[in-house]
Every structure is written in structure tokens, then in C-alpha cells.
Amino acid sequence: MNTWSVSEAKARLSEVLRLCQKEPQTITRRGVPVAMLVSVAEYLRLGGKASDLEEAGARKASSRKAR
């Protein structure tokens, strides 16, 4: 598992996303873990709901139309 500072993760987002397909990636702020980035497959394996992902996508699409 890799650990990234927020600034590193922002600068190398494509790499972070690619790596999270293989294993979770930890994001830190001032050395303190604040987030864990996991693949959709891992999220679902851990008990996340596909409907949550669909709702998040629908909300994002709605906000784009409102612009």
C-alpha cells in the first residue's frame, strides 16, 4: 500500500488511480491519514452498494446540467 500527501496525490492523480486498481492508496494531510482510495471492485467487495455509485453519478450529471 502506498501513502501519498495531498499535494503528491493531486500532482500524480493518474498514477494514484492506476495503483488503486491493484491495492488501496492512503492520502495524508500533514502526515495524518485522511482518506483511502480503493477501486470500485474493492468498494463493492467491502459491502458498498452499487446504487450509491449510481446516485453519485446521477448527482454529478445533474450539477453539470445546472451550469
N, C-alpha and C positions, 0 to 999 in steps of 0.2 A: 504494500500500500504506500502510495506517495503522499507527501504533505506539501502543500503549496500555500504561500502567503497570498492574500487577496490580490496584491499587485502582480505577483507572478502568474496567478491564475488568469487574470484579465489579459495580460500580455501574451499568454500562451494557451488561450482558451481552446483552440482546435486540438492541441495536443492533450490537454486535460480531458476533453470529451472523448477522444480516441482511447485514452488509457482507462477511462471509467467503464468502457465496454469489457475490459479484462478484469478489473478489480476496483473497489471503491477508492475514491480520491478525497483526501481531507483538505479542507480550506481553513487557514488560520488567520486571525487578526491579532497582531502584536504577540504572536506565539501561542495564542489560545485557540484551540479548535472551535470553529463556529458553524461549520457545515460539512456534510459528507455528500459527495456526488456519486450516485450509483446509476447504473444502466436501468432502462425501463424493465428489462427482464429481471434484474435483481430486485427492483422495487416490487414487482408483482410477486416474485418468489417470497419476499418478506411479508406478504399479506396486503400490499397496496392494491387498490381497486382500479381496474381499467377505466371504470366510469369517472373516477377522479381525474384521470389524464384527459379523457374526452371533455369533461366540463372545463378544465383549464384551457384546453384548446379552443373551445367554443367562446369562452370569455375573452380570450386574446383576439379571436376573429371579430367579435362584436366591438371591441375597443378600436380596432383598425377601421371598421366601417364608420364609426362615430367621428373619426378625424376628418 
